[in-house]
Amino acid sequence: MSSAEAWLGAVQKEVRLYQGEFGVFDSIYLGGGTPSVLDDRRLASLMDHLRGCLLLSSDAEITIEANPDDISPERIARLPDLGFNRISLGVQSLDDDDLRFLKRRHDARQTLRALEMVRGSAFRNMGVDLIYGIEGQTTARFLKTLRRVLEFSPEHMSCYQLTIESGTPLAAMQAEGRFDPLGEKREAEFFLLASTTLEDHGYVHYEISNFAKETHHISRHNSKYWHHFPYLGLGPGAHSFKEGSRWWNVRSVDEYCRLLSSGKRPVGGSEILSSEQLRLEALYLGLRTRDGVDLDLIAGNPTSRMALEDLIEAGIVGVSGSKLVPTRKGFLVADSLPVMLS
């Protein structure tokens, strides 16, 4: 049995173990490892199984992640028949130097062709992911990519700062002095450039790294995380959340498949969040979004009220009805806001 077949069989077993434990699903997101490499037969089998085990709403948002080099006119034409109504392209950059640094398989020419194919297809909901903070990248180079992508009018844009995880080649390069990450000043320059450019083109900046052409194009998948809604993750390393409990699967594909072959859930760890942990997490997540958080989350704490007054005066947050909402300036320090208000 191929590794793809083993993975597919294991995921199908896993979803059966959760059948009936969650309510109605209004989104499915097939991502992590770029599932567009799966052939149509395996994709169809997976989607049929998910529809058979999960209760889906009639208007469910069903997304597939794709690398530009996995796209072909034939593939794009078949994906809606498999149930997908949204596609997220991992563009990252339209500069070949950037793409080589990121060790992407695609180049700028392939990416532009993929964008053209998606826009010429039946898909009416396309997301594009971009990265800034790449070695040697200038704001002018990043702006050029932004403007070129905007010519295709994607319904959703994500602009992420390059992150460095321990144990990766980038981490080794940084340790050896061959790569310097952005400092705070440069981070702010790239962030503000993305925010102002996309808002000038009519996009809603609804979360630090995410923009939607219209509010109905806000990613339902992403919103689950930021608003503490229940979500079910399937596959190696996937995370799930329900009623204050969070759990995550083992990362090893072999261990994942082995556990499921013996009828066990492939859970690698779990935690039950206390009411205070849930409050702090709600602050941390909510203050990353334009919706903000309920003022009740900081009510009753004199220190928090004093800090809030200072933050409002500094233009970092504002109050809208019963909500505390971050400004664009607030987005720049969003990770620090929960500490300031606790």
C-alpha positions as CSV (number, residue, x, y, z in Angstrom):
1,M,0.0,0.0,0.0
2,S,1.3,3.5,-0.9
3,S,1.8,6.1,1.7
4,A,-1.0,8.2,0.2
5,E,-3.4,5.2,0.4
6,A,-2.4,4.5,4.0
7,W,-2.9,8.2,4.9
8,L,-6.3,8.3,3.2
9,G,-7.5,5.1,4.9
10,A,-6.4,6.4,8.3
11,V,-8.2,9.8,7.8
12,Q,-11.4,7.9,6.9
13,K,-11.1,5.8,10.0
14,E,-10.5,8.9,12.1
15,V,-13.5,10.8,11.0
16,R,-15.7,7.8,11.7
17,L,-14.5,7.9,15.3
18,Y,-15.9,11.4,15.7
19,Q,-19.2,10.8,13.9
20,G,-22.0,12.5,15.7
21,E,-19.8,14.3,18.3
22,F,-20.0,17.7,16.6
23,G,-22.9,19.7,15.3
24,V,-23.4,21.0,11.8
25,F,-20.2,21.9,9.9
26,D,-20.3,25.0,7.7
27,S,-16.8,24.7,6.5
28,I,-14.2,22.1,5.4
29,Y,-10.6,23.1,4.8
30,L,-8.4,20.6,3.1
31,G,-4.9,21.9,3.7
32,G,-1.6,21.3,5.4
33,G,0.9,19.7,3.0
34,T,-1.0,20.9,0.0
35,P,-3.6,18.2,-0.7
36,S,-3.8,19.2,-4.4
37,V,-1.0,16.6,-5.0
38,L,-3.7,13.9,-4.4
39,D,-5.1,12.5,-7.6
40,D,-8.8,12.9,-8.4
41,R,-9.8,9.3,-7.3
42,R,-8.3,9.8,-3.8
43,L,-9.8,13.3,-3.4
44,A,-13.2,12.0,-4.5
45,S,-13.0,9.2,-2.0
46,L,-12.0,11.5,0.8
47,M,-14.7,14.0,0.1
48,D,-17.4,11.3,-0.2
49,H,-16.3,9.9,3.1
50,L,-16.4,13.3,4.8
51,R,-19.9,14.1,3.4
52,G,-21.1,10.6,4.6
53,C,-19.8,11.1,8.2
54,L,-20.2,14.8,8.9
55,L,-23.4,16.9,8.9
56,L,-22.7,19.7,6.5
57,S,-24.7,22.9,6.0
58,S,-26.2,23.5,2.6
59,D,-23.9,26.5,2.0
60,A,-20.7,25.0,3.5
61,E,-17.5,26.6,2.5
62,I,-15.3,23.8,1.2
63,T,-11.7,24.9,0.5
64,I,-8.7,23.2,-1.0
65,E,-5.1,24.4,-0.7
66,A,-3.1,24.2,-3.9
67,N,0.5,24.9,-5.0
68,P,0.7,26.8,-8.3
69,D,2.7,24.0,-9.9
70,D,-0.1,21.5,-9.1
71,I,-2.7,23.5,-11.1
72,S,-3.8,22.5,-14.6
73,P,-6.9,23.5,-16.6
74,E,-8.1,19.9,-16.3
75,R,-7.6,19.8,-12.6
76,I,-9.3,23.2,-12.0
77,A,-12.3,22.1,-14.0
78,R,-12.8,18.9,-12.0
79,L,-12.4,20.4,-8.4
80,P,-15.9,21.9,-8.3
81,D,-17.3,18.5,-9.2
82,L,-15.5,17.1,-6.2
83,G,-17.4,19.6,-4.0
84,F,-14.8,22.4,-3.6
85,N,-16.2,25.9,-3.9
86,R,-13.1,27.8,-2.6
87,I,-9.4,27.5,-3.5
88,S,-6.4,28.9,-1.6
89,L,-3.2,29.3,-3.6
90,G,0.1,29.3,-1.9
91,V,1.7,32.0,-4.1
92,Q,4.1,33.4,-1.4
93,S,5.8,35.8,-3.9
94,L,6.0,36.7,-7.6
95,D,9.7,37.3,-7.4
96,D,11.9,34.3,-8.4
97,D,14.7,35.3,-5.9
98,D,12.1,35.1,-3.1
99,L,10.8,31.8,-4.3
100,R,14.3,30.3,-4.5
101,F,15.0,31.4,-1.0
102,L,11.8,29.8,0.2
103,K,12.7,26.6,-1.7
104,R,9.4,26.6,-3.5
105,R,8.9,24.3,-6.4
106,H,7.1,26.9,-8.5
107,D,8.4,30.0,-10.2
108,A,6.7,33.4,-10.9
109,R,5.7,32.3,-14.4
110,Q,4.0,29.2,-13.2
111,T,2.2,31.2,-10.5
112,L,0.8,33.8,-12.9
113,R,-0.4,31.0,-15.1
114,A,-2.1,29.3,-12.1
115,L,-3.8,32.6,-11.2
116,E,-5.0,33.0,-14.8
117,M,-6.4,29.4,-14.8
118,V,-8.3,29.9,-11.5
119,R,-9.8,33.2,-12.7
120,G,-10.9,31.5,-15.9
121,S,-12.5,28.6,-14.0
122,A,-15.8,28.1,-12.2
123,F,-14.3,29.2,-8.9
124,R,-15.7,32.4,-7.6
125,N,-13.8,32.4,-4.3
126,M,-10.0,32.4,-4.5
127,G,-7.6,33.1,-1.7
128,V,-3.9,34.0,-2.2
129,D,-1.2,33.6,0.5
130,L,1.8,36.0,0.4
131,I,4.9,36.1,2.7
132,Y,7.0,39.1,3.6
133,G,10.3,39.3,5.6
134,I,12.2,37.2,3.1
135,E,16.0,37.6,2.9
136,G,16.8,40.4,0.6
137,Q,13.2,41.4,0.0
138,T,12.5,45.1,-0.1
139,T,9.2,46.9,0.4
140,A,9.3,47.9,-3.3
141,R,9.6,44.3,-4.3
142,F,6.8,43.2,-2.0
143,L,4.6,46.0,-3.3
144,K,5.2,44.9,-6.9
145,T,4.0,41.4,-6.0
146,L,1.0,42.8,-4.2
147,R,-0.1,45.0,-7.1
148,R,0.4,42.1,-9.6
149,V,-1.7,39.8,-7.6
150,L,-4.4,42.4,-7.2
151,E,-4.8,42.4,-11.0
152,F,-6.5,39.0,-10.5
153,S,-8.9,40.4,-7.8
154,P,-8.7,37.5,-5.4
155,E,-11.6,37.4,-3.0
156,H,-9.3,36.8,0.0
157,M,-5.7,37.7,0.7
158,S,-3.4,36.6,3.5
159,C,-0.1,38.4,4.1
160,Y,2.1,36.6,6.6
161,Q,5.4,37.6,8.1
162,L,8.0,34.8,7.5
163,T,8.3,32.8,10.7
164,I,11.3,30.7,11.8
165,E,10.6,27.4,13.5
166,S,13.3,25.6,15.4
167,G,14.8,22.6,13.6
168,T,14.2,24.0,10.1
169,P,16.8,25.0,7.5
170,L,15.9,28.7,8.1
171,A,16.6,28.3,11.8
172,A,20.0,26.8,11.0
173,M,20.8,29.7,8.6
174,Q,19.8,32.2,11.2
175,A,22.0,30.5,13.8
176,E,25.0,30.6,11.3
177,G,24.4,34.3,10.6
178,R,23.4,33.7,7.0
179,F,19.9,35.1,7.5
180,D,18.7,38.0,9.6
181,P,14.9,38.2,10.4
182,L,13.2,41.6,10.3
183,G,13.4,43.9,13.2
184,E,10.3,45.6,14.7
185,K,10.7,48.7,12.5
186,R,10.9,46.8,9.3
187,E,8.1,44.5,10.4
188,A,5.9,47.5,10.8
189,E,6.9,48.9,7.3
190,F,5.8,45.7,5.6
191,F,2.7,45.3,7.7
192,L,1.5,48.8,7.1
193,L,2.3,48.6,3.4
194,A,0.1,45.5,3.0
195,S,-2.7,46.9,5.1
196,T,-2.9,50.3,3.4
197,T,-2.5,48.9,-0.1
198,L,-5.2,46.3,0.3
199,E,-7.6,48.6,2.1
200,D,-7.1,51.2,-0.6
201,H,-8.2,48.5,-3.0
202,G,-11.4,47.9,-1.0
203,Y,-10.4,44.9,1.1
204,V,-11.6,44.5,4.7
205,H,-8.6,44.1,7.1
206,Y,-10.5,41.7,9.4
207,E,-7.5,40.0,11.1
208,I,-3.8,40.9,11.5
209,S,-2.7,38.9,8.4
210,N,-6.1,38.5,6.6
211,F,-8.1,40.6,4.2
212,A,-11.4,39.9,2.4
213,K,-12.8,41.6,-0.7
214,E,-16.3,41.5,0.9
215,T,-17.3,40.6,4.4
216,H,-19.0,37.4,3.0
217,H,-15.5,36.3,1.8
218,I,-14.1,36.3,5.3
219,S,-12.6,32.8,5.8
220,R,-15.0,30.7,7.9
221,H,-12.1,28.2,8.5
222,N,-9.9,30.9,10.1
223,S,-12.8,32.4,12.1
224,K,-13.3,29.2,14.0
225,Y,-9.9,29.6,15.7
226,W,-10.2,33.3,16.5
227,H,-13.7,33.1,18.1
228,H,-13.4,29.8,20.1
229,F,-15.9,28.0,17.9
230,P,-15.7,24.2,18.0
231,Y,-13.5,22.7,15.2
232,L,-12.4,19.2,14.3
233,G,-8.9,18.6,12.8
234,L,-8.1,15.4,11.0
235,G,-4.7,14.0,10.1
236,P,-1.2,14.0,11.6
237,G,-0.5,17.0,13.8
238,A,-4.1,18.3,13.5
239,H,-5.6,20.3,16.4
240,S,-9.3,20.2,17.6
241,F,-11.3,22.3,20.1
242,K,-14.6,21.8,21.8
243,E,-16.2,23.1,25.0
244,G,-13.0,24.3,26.5
245,S,-11.0,21.2,25.7
246,R,-8.2,21.2,23.1
247,W,-6.4,18.1,21.7
248,W,-3.9,17.4,19.0
249,N,-2.9,14.4,17.0
250,V,0.5,12.7,16.8
251,R,2.7,14.3,14.2
252,S,4.3,11.1,12.8
253,V,2.4,9.7,9.8
254,D,3.4,6.2,10.7
255,E,2.3,6.5,14.3
256,Y,-0.9,8.1,13.2
257,C,-1.8,5.3,10.8
258,R,-0.7,2.6,13.4
259,L,-3.0,4.0,16.1
260,L,-6.0,4.2,13.8
261,S,-5.4,0.7,12.4
262,S,-5.9,-0.6,16.0
263,G,-9.1,1.5,16.4
264,K,-7.5,4.2,18.7
265,R,-7.8,7.9,18.3
266,P,-4.4,9.3,17.3
267,V,-4.3,11.9,20.0
268,G,-0.8,13.0,21.0
269,G,-1.8,15.4,23.8
270,S,-4.7,17.4,25.2
271,E,-5.6,20.2,27.7
272,I,-8.6,21.5,29.4
273,L,-8.6,25.3,29.7
274,S,-9.7,26.9,32.9
275,S,-12.1,29.8,32.8
276,E,-9.2,32.2,33.3
277,Q,-7.2,30.6,30.5
278,L,-10.3,30.8,28.2
279,R,-10.6,34.5,29.1
280,L,-7.0,35.3,28.3
281,E,-7.0,33.3,25.1
282,A,-10.2,35.1,24.0
283,L,-8.4,38.4,24.6
284,Y,-5.3,37.3,22.7
285,L,-7.3,35.9,19.7
286,G,-10.0,38.5,19.7
287,L,-7.6,41.5,19.7
288,R,-6.1,40.1,16.5
289,T,-9.4,40.8,14.7
290,R,-11.4,43.8,13.7
291,D,-14.3,42.4,15.7
292,G,-12.3,42.9,18.9
293,V,-13.5,41.5,22.3
294,D,-16.4,42.1,24.7
295,L,-15.5,44.8,27.3
296,D,-16.8,42.3,29.9
297,L,-13.5,40.4,29.5
298,I,-11.6,43.2,31.3
299,A,-14.4,44.5,33.5
300,G,-13.9,44.7,37.2
301,N,-10.2,45.1,37.1
302,P,-9.1,48.7,38.0
303,T,-5.6,48.2,36.5
304,S,-7.1,47.0,33.2
305,R,-9.4,50.1,33.1
306,M,-6.5,52.4,33.6
307,A,-4.5,50.6,30.9
308,L,-7.5,50.8,28.6
309,E,-7.7,54.6,29.0
310,D,-4.0,54.9,28.1
311,L,-4.4,52.6,25.0
312,I,-7.4,54.6,23.8
313,E,-5.5,57.9,24.2
314,A,-2.6,56.4,22.2
315,G,-4.9,55.4,19.4
316,I,-4.1,51.7,19.8
317,V,-7.7,50.6,20.6
318,G,-11.1,52.0,20.4
319,V,-14.5,51.2,21.9
320,S,-17.5,50.5,19.7
321,G,-20.7,49.8,21.7
322,S,-19.8,46.9,24.0
323,K,-16.7,45.9,22.1
324,L,-13.0,46.8,22.5
325,V,-11.5,46.9,19.0
326,P,-7.9,47.3,17.9
327,T,-6.9,50.0,15.4
328,R,-4.4,49.4,12.6
329,K,-1.8,50.7,15.1
330,G,-3.1,48.2,17.6
331,F,-2.6,45.3,15.2
332,L,1.1,46.1,15.3
333,V,1.2,45.3,19.1
334,A,-1.7,42.9,19.3
335,D,0.4,40.2,21.0
336,S,1.2,42.6,23.8
337,L,-2.4,43.9,24.3
338,P,-3.7,41.0,26.5
339,V,-0.7,41.5,28.9
340,M,-1.4,45.2,29.1
341,L,-5.1,44.7,29.8
342,S,-4.7,41.8,32.3
